[in-house]
Amino acid sequence: MMKKVFECLMEKQEIKQTLEFIHQDENQTLKEQIQLTEIPAPPFKEQERAVQFQEMLIQYGLEHVHIDEEGNVFGIRKGAGNGPKLVISAHLDTVFPEGTDTTVSEKEGKYFAPGIGDDTRGLAEVLSLVRALTQSNVDTVGDIIIGGTVGEEGAGDLRGIKAYFDKNNADGYISIDGPNMDVITYLGTGSYRYTITYTGPGGHSFADFGNPSATHALGRAIAEISNIETTSDPKTTFSVGPITGGSSVNAISETASMQVDLRSNSKIELDRLDEKFQEVVKEACEAENRRWDSNALTLDIHRFGNRPPAKQSEDLPIVSALQEAIAAVGESPVLAGPSSTDANYPMSLGIPSITSGTGGQAGGAHTLQEWYNPKDGYLAVQKNFLLILGLVGIKDEIQPILTIRS
């Protein structure tokens, strides 16, 4: 049945014409990708790009386009009624801090700039999809909510997609993200992220010797964290990131801190690792105090990241539909392992969700040398156009693949 839906789509004249429109529209898609790349969108400062993206969505005919309280941009293409609701988005933010030069340069067919791929290409493909849906003049059965989210990267902690789905329901969700158009991500890797801070009285390294040291406690904690045993299946990992502490070579440290990333494909294992991790950092504080017969050293545990792990069956209709859509444009679908994307959150709520890769070729993500090659980039837009129509259906012609959730 799934295959038949996409065969029917490919036989329709207006669909064939729209697929060709998407092909011809690739220059516009690349132009807007460059335009958006050159509008910086550092973590928690996506507003300028959001405003421009909002104007573009309005220009291309999306209705009720607005920026919500969290900073997300969403609009709607209404269906005929009584159909499923599908949400599609790419993320507005990049990993790069304020002040990063995002000017795009071109060399031998490749375009270079921080953020040009992740996920600015996704945003450009969203805009091309809106133009394609308008061009097709197809009446869908279900509603299509289209937009861009904030806070997907790093400390953003999926704040945009969490805010959206904490207030809105849907019958399916597609995140357009990642550099490979034939890759399907349908499993979510979860993570907890912490800032751990030790604080003590400090003092002169000689005159006040005997006071507990914040950096000594931090060192104890890091050493013990490195010895934690985790499972390889489900994959479960830990990493100590940035560390800070101390003020002078001849001073006992008053404060010391570290950021820690805990990850797993299983919530059970993630929680087990989290429990052990918290035991370790608490014991490090107690051990440092015991060493100097003191209780002056204190510990602050601040969790700033909580991305839920999530599982779905590879036989889920939304997964099978994306496989058929990829095959329909002449590519071979690949079911990827778990990853951490905007799809994690709705997936964890039981909403059928996938991450669909972007077109062209990309590399150097999260580095200043990030690049993008637009060769055959339009194929991903064609794929997602077919996927959308299959999921929400066409009035009086094709029944929606998505079912309405209770």
C-alpha positions in Angstrom: 0.0 0.0 0.0 2.8 2.5 0.9 4.6 1.9 -2.4 1.2 2.4 -4.2 0.8 5.9 -2.6 4.0 7.1 -4.1 3.4 5.5 -7.4 0.1 7.4 -7.6 1.8 10.6 -6.7 4.5 10.2 -9.4 1.8 9.5 -12.0 0.0 12.8 -11.4 0.8 15.5 -13.9 0.7 18.4 -11.4 3.2 16.5 -9.2 5.5 15.9 -12.1 5.4 19.6 -13.0 6.1 20.6 -9.4 9.1 18.2 -9.2 10.5 20.0 -12.2 9.7 23.3 -10.6 11.8 22.3 -7.6 14.7 21.4 -9.9 14.5 24.7 -11.6 14.1 26.5 -8.2 17.5 25.2 -7.0 19.3 28.5 -7.8 16.8 30.4 -5.7 17.2 27.9 -2.9 21.0 28.3 -2.9 20.6 32.1 -3.1 18.5 32.1 0.1 20.8 29.7 1.8 23.6 32.1 1.3 21.4 35.1 2.4 20.4 33.4 5.6 23.9 32.1 6.4 25.1 35.7 6.3 22.6 36.6 9.1 24.3 35.3 12.2 22.2 33.2 14.5 24.3 32.4 17.6 22.9 30.4 20.5 20.0 32.3 22.2 20.4 35.2 19.6 18.4 33.9 16.6 16.0 36.9 16.4 17.4 38.7 13.3 17.4 35.5 11.3 14.0 34.6 12.6 12.5 37.9 11.4 14.0 37.4 7.9 12.7 33.9 7.8 9.3 35.0 8.8 9.2 37.6 6.0 10.2 34.9 3.5 7.5 32.4 4.6 4.9 35.2 4.3 6.2 36.2 0.9 5.7 32.6 -0.4 2.1 32.3 0.7 2.2 30.6 4.1 -0.7 31.7 6.4 -0.7 32.9 10.0 3.1 33.2 10.1 4.3 34.3 13.5 7.2 34.3 15.9 6.2 32.6 19.2 7.3 33.5 22.7 10.3 31.2 22.5 11.5 32.7 19.2 10.3 29.9 16.8 8.8 30.9 13.4 5.8 28.9 12.3 3.0 29.3 9.7 0.3 27.0 8.3 -0.9 25.6 5.0 -4.5 24.6 5.8 -5.8 21.3 4.5 -9.3 20.4 3.4 -10.3 19.5 7.0 -10.6 16.4 9.1 -7.1 15.3 8.2 -3.9 14.7 10.2 -1.6 17.6 11.3 2.0 17.5 10.1 4.8 19.7 11.5 8.0 20.4 9.5 10.9 22.5 10.5 14.6 23.2 10.3 16.5 24.9 13.1 17.4 28.6 13.0 20.4 28.6 15.3 24.0 27.7 14.7 26.8 26.7 17.1 28.9 29.7 16.4 29.3 32.5 19.0 28.4 36.2 18.5 31.0 38.0 16.4 31.8 35.0 14.1 32.3 36.1 10.5 29.6 34.2 8.4 30.4 35.8 5.1 30.0 33.2 2.3 32.9 32.6 -0.2 32.9 30.3 -3.2 35.7 28.2 -4.6 35.5 25.6 -7.3 31.7 25.1 -6.8 31.9 24.9 -3.0 30.5 27.5 -0.7 32.3 28.2 2.6 31.0 29.8 5.8 30.3 28.8 9.4 26.7 27.5 9.5 26.2 27.2 5.8 25.2 23.6 6.1 24.0 23.0 9.6 21.2 23.9 9.5 20.9 26.8 7.1 20.6 24.5 4.2 17.6 23.0 6.0 16.0 26.4 6.3 16.5 27.1 2.6 14.9 23.7 1.7 11.9 24.6 3.9 11.4 27.8 1.9 11.7 25.8 -1.4 9.0 23.4 -0.1 6.7 26.3 0.7 7.1 27.6 -2.9 6.6 24.1 -4.3 3.4 23.5 -2.3 2.1 26.9 -3.5 3.1 26.1 -7.1 1.5 22.7 -7.1 -1.9 24.1 -6.1 -2.7 20.7 -4.5 -5.5 20.5 -1.9 -4.1 18.4 0.9 -6.4 16.6 3.4 -4.3 17.5 6.4 -2.8 20.7 7.7 0.9 21.4 7.2 2.7 23.5 9.9 6.0 24.8 8.5 8.8 26.8 10.2 12.1 27.2 11.9 13.0 26.5 15.5 15.5 28.0 18.0 17.8 26.3 20.4 18.6 23.0 18.7 22.3 23.3 19.2 24.4 22.9 22.3 23.1 24.6 25.5 19.9 25.5 23.6 18.7 22.1 24.8 16.0 21.8 22.1 14.2 24.7 23.8 12.4 25.7 20.6 10.9 22.4 19.7 10.1 21.7 23.4 8.2 25.0 23.7 6.2 24.2 20.5 5.2 20.7 21.5 4.5 21.7 25.1 1.7 23.8 23.7 0.7 22.1 20.4 -0.1 18.6 19.3 0.6 16.9 16.0 0.1 13.6 14.2 3.6 13.6 12.8 6.9 15.7 12.7 9.7 16.1 10.3 13.0 17.7 11.1 15.1 18.7 8.1 18.6 18.5 9.3 21.9 16.6 8.5 24.0 16.4 5.4 22.8 13.2 3.7 19.5 13.2 1.8 19.2 9.4 1.7 19.6 9.1 5.5 16.6 8.5 7.8 17.0 9.2 11.6 14.2 7.7 13.5 15.9 7.0 16.9 16.9 9.6 19.5 20.1 9.7 21.6 19.4 11.3 24.9 21.8 13.5 26.9 22.0 15.2 30.3 24.4 18.2 30.5 25.8 19.7 33.7 27.8 22.5 35.1 29.5 21.3 38.3 31.0 24.0 40.6 33.1 23.6 43.7 33.4 26.6 46.0 35.7 27.0 49.1 37.4 29.6 51.2 40.5 29.7 49.1 43.6 31.4 50.6 47.4 31.8 50.2 49.0 28.6 49.0 51.5 28.7 51.9 50.0 30.7 54.7 46.6 29.1 54.4 47.7 25.6 53.5 45.2 23.2 54.9 42.1 24.9 53.5 40.2 22.6 51.0 40.9 23.5 47.4 38.1 23.7 44.7 40.5 22.6 42.0 41.7 19.6 44.0 38.1 18.5 44.4 37.5 19.0 40.7 40.5 16.8 40.0 39.3 14.1 42.2 35.9 14.2 40.4 37.4 14.1 37.0 39.6 11.1 37.9 36.7 9.1 39.2 34.4 10.1 36.3 37.0 8.7 33.9 36.8 5.3 35.6 33.0 4.9 35.3 32.0 1.8 33.4 29.2 2.2 30.8 27.5 -0.2 28.4 28.4 -0.4 24.7 24.9 -1.6 23.8 23.0 0.5 24.3 25.8 2.9 23.7 26.3 5.1 26.8 29.0 7.7 27.1 30.4 10.6 29.2 32.7 13.5 28.6 34.2 16.3 30.7 34.3 19.4 28.6 35.5 22.9 29.5 37.1 23.2 32.9 37.9 26.4 34.8 39.4 27.2 38.2 41.9 29.0 40.3 43.3 32.5 40.2 47.0 32.3 40.8 49.8 29.8 41.1 50.2 30.8 44.7 46.6 30.7 45.7 44.3 27.9 47.0 41.5 27.8 44.5 38.2 29.3 45.7 36.1 28.0 42.8 36.5 25.4 40.1 34.0 24.1 37.6 33.5 21.8 34.7 30.8 21.0 32.1 29.9 17.4 31.6 28.0 15.6 28.9 26.3 12.3 29.6 24.7 10.4 26.7 22.8 7.2 26.0 20.4 5.6 23.5 18.6 4.2 26.6 16.8 6.2 29.3 17.5 3.5 31.8 21.2 3.5 31.1 21.3 7.3 31.0 19.6 7.5 34.4 22.0 4.9 35.8 25.0 6.8 34.5 23.5 10.0 35.9 23.1 8.5 39.4 26.7 7.2 39.4 28.0 10.6 38.1 26.2 12.5 40.9 27.6 10.1 43.5 31.1 10.8 42.2 30.9 14.6 42.2 29.4 14.6 45.7 32.1 12.2 47.0 34.8 14.4 45.5 33.6 17.3 47.6 33.4 15.2 50.7 36.8 13.6 50.2 38.4 17.0 49.8 36.8 18.3 53.0 37.8 15.1 54.8 41.4 15.5 53.7 41.7 18.8 55.5 39.2 18.1 58.4 36.9 20.8 57.0 33.3 21.3 55.8 34.0 24.6 54.1 34.0 23.3 50.5 30.6 23.2 48.8 29.2 21.8 45.6 26.6 23.2 43.1 25.1 20.8 40.5 23.4 22.6 37.7 21.7 20.6 34.9 21.4 22.8 31.8 20.6 20.1 29.3 18.0 17.4 29.1 17.5 15.8 25.7 15.3 12.7 26.0 16.3 9.5 24.3 13.5 7.9 22.3 12.7 4.8 20.3 10.4 4.0 17.4 9.9 1.0 15.2 11.5 1.1 11.8 8.2 -0.2 10.5 6.4 3.0 11.6 4.4 4.4 8.6 6.3 7.8 8.7 9.6 5.9 8.4 8.4 3.7 5.6 6.9 6.7 3.8 10.3 8.5 3.9 12.0 5.3 2.5 9.5 5.3 -0.4 10.0 9.0 -1.0 13.8 8.6 -1.2 13.4 5.7 -3.6 10.9 7.7 -5.7 13.6 10.3 -6.6 16.1 7.6 -7.5 18.1 7.2 -4.3 18.6 4.4 -1.8 17.3 5.0 1.7 19.6 4.3 4.7 18.2 3.8 8.2 20.6 5.5 10.5 21.4 4.8 14.1 20.3 7.1 17.0 21.2 10.7 16.9 20.3 13.9 18.8 18.0 16.3 16.8 14.8 18.3 17.2 12.9 15.0 16.5 14.0 13.7 19.9 11.4 15.6 21.8 8.2 14.9 19.9 9.4 11.3 19.5 9.6 11.0 23.3 6.0 12.2 23.5 4.9 9.4 21.2 4.5 11.6 18.1 5.8 9.8 15.0 8.9 11.8 14.2 11.9 11.6 11.8 14.9 13.6 10.8 15.2 13.8 7.0 18.7 14.8 5.6 19.3 17.8 3.4 20.5 17.7 -0.2 23.8 18.3 -1.9 27.1 17.6 -0.1 28.4 19.2 3.1 31.3 19.0 5.5 33.2 20.7 8.3 30.0 21.1 10.4 30.6 23.0 13.7 33.9 24.4 12.4 34.9 27.7 10.8 35.8 25.7 7.6 32.2 24.5 7.1 31.3 24.1 3.4 28.5 23.2 1.1 28.3 21.8 -2.5 24.9 22.3 -4.1 25.2 19.4 -6.6 21.9 17.6 -6.9 20.6 19.5 -3.8 17.1 19.7 -5.3 16.6 16.0 -4.8 16.1 16.4 -1.1 13.4 19.0 -1.6 11.7 16.7 -4.1 11.9 13.9 -1.6 10.3 15.9 1.2 7.6 17.3 -1.1 6.5 13.8 -2.0 6.8 12.7 1.6 4.6 15.6 2.8 1.9 14.9 0.3 1.9 11.2 1.1 1.7 11.8 4.8 -1.2 14.3 4.7 -2.9 13.0 1.6 -4.6 14.8 -1.4 -8.2 15.7 -1.3 -10.5 13.1 -3.0 -7.5 11.3 -4.4 -5.0 10.0 -1.9 -5.7 9.0 1.7 -3.2 10.3 4.3 -0.6 7.9 5.5 -0.6 9.6 8.9 -3.4 8.7 11.3 -5.0 11.2 13.6 -3.8 10.6 17.1 -6.3 10.6 19.9 
